[in-house]
Structures are given as C-alpha cells and as structure tokens.
Amino acid sequence: MIKSINIKNYILIDELTLDFSQGLNVITGETGAGKSILINAIDIAFGAKVSSDVIKNGKEKASIELVIESKNKNLQEFFNKNGIDAEDEIIISREILQNSSRIRINGVLVNQAVIKELKEILLDIHSQHQTYAFLQPKSHIILLDNYAKENYGEKLKNYQEKFKEYQNLTKQLEIAQNALNTTEAQIEFLKFQINEIEEAKIEDTKEEDNLKNELKILDNAEKLKELTYHAYQAINGDENSVIDVLLQIKSDISRASGMDNSLENFETQAIELTEIARDLAANLRDYSQTITADSYRLNEIQERLYIFEKLKRKYGSSLEEILNTYDKLSKELENIEYSEKNIKELQIKINKILEELNDLAQEISDSRKNYAQVLSSLITDELEKLELAKSRFEIRISPTELGTNGIDNVEFYISTNVSQDLSPLAKTASGGEISRVMLAIKTIFAKSDEIDTVIFDEIDTGISGKAAQSVADEIEQLAKFRQIILITHQAIIAAKADSHILVSKKQNEETIVNIKKLNNEEKIQAIASLASGTATSSAMEFAKSLLKGN
C-alpha cells in the first residue's frame, strides 16, 4: 500500500506531505479544484510521461516521493534482478527538471522499464483513458489473458517467443527468395565490384593520409634539402656558427664563475645548450642527406592515390567506407550463392515451427474458451451486485489467422435489459453502465492478482440513486483486501471512506491548491456539501446518517 506522498513545487503545490490509509481513501472537492493532481502525481512517480510544465512557476525543479509498504511475493525477485536493496519500505522518488527527470527506487537510479515493472507489481490506476481503452476489442484478449495468466500465461509467453522466431524466419525466407531472383548480369556486376576493391589491396585505412604526406615531401625534396642543410651549416658549419658562439659564451661564463661561484649554474646551462645545438645540427645534416628527389616513388604514390580517388567516386568517401561497401557487397553475393540451399533449410524450419505454433495456439484457444465462460459468469454476478440485475455479459471468441496472440479474436458483449440482444460493449453500454462494467472487471482482477493498490479516477461517472449505493457497497468490499484510492462526487461513496481527503483551490494573488486529510467533523461537512452543494443543517444530518450507517 502507499503509506504517504511528499510533493514539492508541483503545479500549484509548494509542499505537501499526505498519509494514506489501508482500505478506502476518497478524494473529493469542487469541480476544477484539482482533485486529479494527487492521482497524476502518483502516476508520474511510477514513470508516467511528464513535462517541465508541472514545475511550479519560479522554481527550478519539482519532486514527488512515495513511501510504500508491501509484502508482494514478486518484489524480492524484482529487487534481485535490478540490483536494488530490499527494505521494509519502498521509497520511490522522481525529480523533474527543466530538461530531464530522474527516478530512484530506494536510492538507486532506474530507467523507465524498471519503474514500469514495479508499477505492474504494485499499482493499478483506472482513469477515463483506460475506460476508453477497455472498450476497444483489442484490449479484451489482453484482459482475458491477464485473468487466466496462472493457467496458460507461460504457454502464451512461449507461443509469442516462437511467433517472433517464425516472423524472423519468414523475413529471412523473403530475402533469400528475392536474392534468388537476381539476374546473371546483376551477379556478374556484383563480382566485378568486389574484385575491383579487392585488387586495390587496402589494408590500412590511414594509407591515403600517409601517402599524401609522403607526396608533399617528394614534391618539395630539393627545397627541403636546401633549407635543412643551410640550417645545419648555420649551427655547426661556417665560422661564427651557432656552436662557435655558444663555445665562446661558455668560455666567458667559465672565466666569470672563477670570480663568482654563483655563475657555475650558468656555465652548466651553456654546456647543455651547446650539446643541444650539436644534436640538432647532426639531425638536420642526416635529414638533408636522406632527402632525394625520387621520381619513381613519386609516380608510384600518384598512381596509388588515383586508384583511391577512383574507388571513392564509386564506393564511399573514405577508405573506411570503401571497405564497408566491400563487406556489404560480399555479404550480398554470399546470400545469393547460398540462397537456393538456404531457402530449402528455411522452409523446413518454418514448417516445423508453424506446426508447433498451431498446436500451442489451439491449446491456448481451448483454455481461453474455458476461462471466457468463467470470467463472463463472474462479471455477470458482479454486475448484478451493481444494480444491473437483468444484464448479461458474454466473452465471445472467434477464429482468426495465426497472429501474435494465437488464433483467437476476443470481444466483450453485453445486454443490460431483457429485451436487448447481446451487442459489443463499445456500442451499447451507457456512461453509467460502462463505469459499473469497469468496476466489475477491476473487482474480479483485484481479487485474483497480487496488486496492493487500486486507484479509480471518477469510476462513479453517470450513476446515482440505487446504482450509486451498489457501487459504494462494492468498493467498500474491495477495500477490505486492497488499498483503494478514488476520486468521487458521490456522498454515499465518500461516506464509506476510511480516510477522506479534501481538495480545494484558493485564488488571490496566486492560485493555491490545498489538500487536507479530514477529521470526523470535517468529514460530515464535506459529505454534506457533496450531497446538497452546501453544508445546510439538513445536509449535515443526512451526512451524519450516512456515516452512522457505515
């Protein structure tokens, strides 16, 4: 269960710390007061998409922290797999900055995939968007499979892995068949391209740069020889050379140091300078002697660079790209030469995996049909409790081509009165009926899974009177073994709360949202306001009677 939430600089909230209770937590407030702020904050903490717009004006960042207590048996495996220390409490924190956000679980930075996995273990948020998704037939097979996951979940997972393998094999087969249709002329051209690159014998991708540098040297050989020899002569050749001058300087300093010992260090430096000059002169002399105007090597380099330029015009802008093209062309030729044999091998593999898929799909389909009857009956029973006593609910399964989920189409059908035939859920149920169908489904799922907390965002839309009473009773029962957090406009539902949270908005110089957990007296006033719009004496008495009845 969610024990508490701490929010800072989020939308219209400066700072808020709020404790939740085990059982039923209701959130009420006038329209536009910001009741969904709490639900959205919890969702964002669990990884929902968020923009910097949620950061309160004038602040650099927003933060949301949840403290959670859970004994869910799947948690230990989750912690071990993701390298997170298991504590008595789980602390989820999300920090939202102008250009990024960070999520931590027990202090460990995690990515979206990890927090999504934790959300699936701990939390189920039912919003208006999810209601819309549940109406779409593509969601129905997922709902049925989730309900029956303990029975055939592993088998379905195995099937889906094999189906991905089957898709990959059919893609390979298509490539091989296309390659087999390549014309002889295309094959010969492919071989020509490969051979042209091979003949260049490119072994080093830096060869072109090295050759260009060597070409520059050969083009300027005479000038380089002249300059370096002249420099050598200046240092250690003619009279009054650099070395002659340094020797004279060394001699002068040596005489001076005889008069002042502090000059001995200068004499050492003069000796070092002389040796450096000798080494430089020797290197310049050697370099000058090695430089020759080699016209044969010059032509050889130019021819080699011409080959590179020719290849670059065809196969890439650099030697590296040319070699990449060579690998690609070689692979293409290899696929063509191998394709005929490969097609036969692939076809054998595809036939084998298709046989396995069909067998698995049939087994899954048989299980689905059995569980469709069970789930249909359970939902019908729940609808009867929710003042839809004459309703019929049926999960219909029809055959389809082999696909990701097997060979079944699954769709929910409903009839809410005796004279009405069963029709697709999306086309027939009213808003109030849809709310109750969703509550019935959620109730059944909550009883069968390990999720600790179920959040309803206005599940009571479009209902009143006896229907509202039945929804209130159903939620009260559900809250006995799951933590429920819900937004409601119904006094009769709010009166069932173990914890009542009121959201209000004040607008002075700035808009401020106040969120407060109510005491008993404040609960009476809040329920009275829900019932009649204002807390009149009669409304207060009605609120007390509702609370007394619970």
Sequence and secondary structure as in RCSB ss.txt:
>XXXX:A:sequence
MIKSINIKNYILIDELTLDFSQGLNVITGETGAGKSILINAIDIAFGAKVSSDVIKNGKEKASIELVIESKNKNL
QEFFNKNGIDAEDEIIISREILQNSSRIRINGVLVNQAVIKELKEILLDIHSQHQTYAFLQPKSHIILLDNYAKE
NYGEKLKNYQEKFKEYQNLTKQLEIAQNALNTTEAQIEFLKFQINEIEEAKIEDTKEEDNLKNELKILDNAEKLK
ELTYHAYQAINGDENSVIDVLLQIKSDISRASGMDNSLENFETQAIELTEIARDLAANLRDYSQTITADSYRLNE
IQERLYIFEKLKRKYGSSLEEILNTYDKLSKELENIEYSEKNIKELQIKINKILEELNDLAQEISDSRKNYAQVL
SSLITDELEKLELAKSRFEIRISPTELGTNGIDNVEFYISTNVSQDLSPLAKTASGGEISRVMLAIKTIFAKSDE
IDTVIFDEIDTGISGKAAQSVADEIEQLAKFRQIILITHQAIIAAKADSHILVSKKQNEETIVNIKKLNNEEKIQ
AIASLASGTATSSAMEFAKSLLKGN
>XXXX:A:secstr
 EEEEEEEEETTEEEEEEE  SSEEEEE  TTS THHHHHHHHHHTT    GGGB TT S EEEEEEE    TTH
HHHHHHHT    SSEEEEEEE SS EEEEETTEEE HHHHHHHHHHHEEEE HHHHHHHHSHHHHHHHHHHHTHH
HHHHHHHHHHHHHHHHHHHHHHHHHHHHHHT  HHHHHHHHHHHHHHHHH    TTHHHHHHHHHHHHHTHHHHH
HHHHHHHHHHHTSTT HHHHHHHHHHHHHHHHHH GGGHHHHHHHHHHHHHHHHHHHHHHHHHHH    HHHHHH
HHHHHHHHHHHHHHH SSHHHHHHHHHHHHHHHHHHHHHHHHHHHHHHHHHHHHHHHHHHHHHHHHHHHHHHHHH
HHHHHHHHHHTT TT EEEEEEEEEEEETTEEEEEEEEEESSTTS  EEHHHH  HHHHHHHHHHHHHHHHHHS 
  EEEEESTTTT  HHHHHHHHHHHHHHTTTSEEEEE   HHHHTT SEEEEEEEEESSSEEEEEEE  HHHHHH
HHHHHHHSS  HHHHHHHHHHHHH 
